[in-house]
Amino acid sequence: MAQGKILLQPGTLWTSVKERTEYALQCGALLSIPTEFEFVEQDGVRFLVRILSNLNRKKAAKEKQSATSSQEFNPFLPYEEDLFVADISDTHVCILNKFNVVDYHLLIITRAFEEQESLLTLEDFAAMWACLADFDGLAFYNSGKTAGASQRHKHLQLVPLPLAPSGPQIPIESLLTAAQLQELIPSSASATPTLGFANTIPKLPFVHAFAPLNPHSVQSPFKAAQATLEVYRTLLHTVGLDARQSGAYNLLATREWMLIVPRSQEHFQSISVNSLGFAGALLVRNAAEMEILKAQGPMTILKNVAVS
């Protein structure tokens, strides 16, 4: 298959994000959901926990969508022009997350419809790297509804770092330095099998796989994507997911590393968990859910929705 083309001009994304955010707020296309936050510590991790102040905007918009469409609504086909940030490649575009909790939260969406639980491809990772070259952030993928995905149309997400106003850039960062090399594992999904490697993080009490990435690859998105695709396949294999028809999992990636966590369920009681939870950033809808989270402990909640 011929290699695609990167359309995003280097050095332009961050400026486009800020300009489009200001415009989308002014015209009412961007409906940011206000939150308050506090830190909840467990097992050496200072989890950032946001509590929603108002969900009415999102609820009202979803009810309007349901009333105007008899079929399942796809907000990405077509996407709202007022939320458009940039053309990334001939297969992907970048838009703002309409109901953002985190400022400058981006969605990297496929131009053509693909199912959200489908495997990530060379083109997906090339789009991710093209954005990371100009946007120091945390990229993530919720593979299917069980992993916290709310839309069927395939999309990666990207939020700027740091996630928290104080402490490490990513709350679980302190655990990553203790990652241990597990073993060399053949990547059987590759046409030409190669040896890959996966790490485990000793203090994470659930099935996962972790590997470093090369941060210097950002200047060549397709070259970086090819290497990242091999790492991705190795990590899927390591956690027991089929690299042809994978199950539910969360993927997190920065310029420096990738983490994959298989999922067993979307919720712990009423608390929904997506990829950001495994970065150490959780979201609760009300004070009652905050009390549940504090009583159980955030790491315990992650263990319950992951695979032990």
Helices and strands as residue ranges (DSSP letters): H 13-27, E 35-42, E 45-52, H 56-68, G 81-83, E 84-87, E 92-96, E 106-110, H 122-132, E 137-143, G 145-147, E 155-160, H 173-176, E 180-186, E 195-200, E 209-212, G 215-219, H 221-238, E 249-253, E 257-262, E 267-268, E 271-272, H 275-279, E 281-284, H 287-296, H 298-305
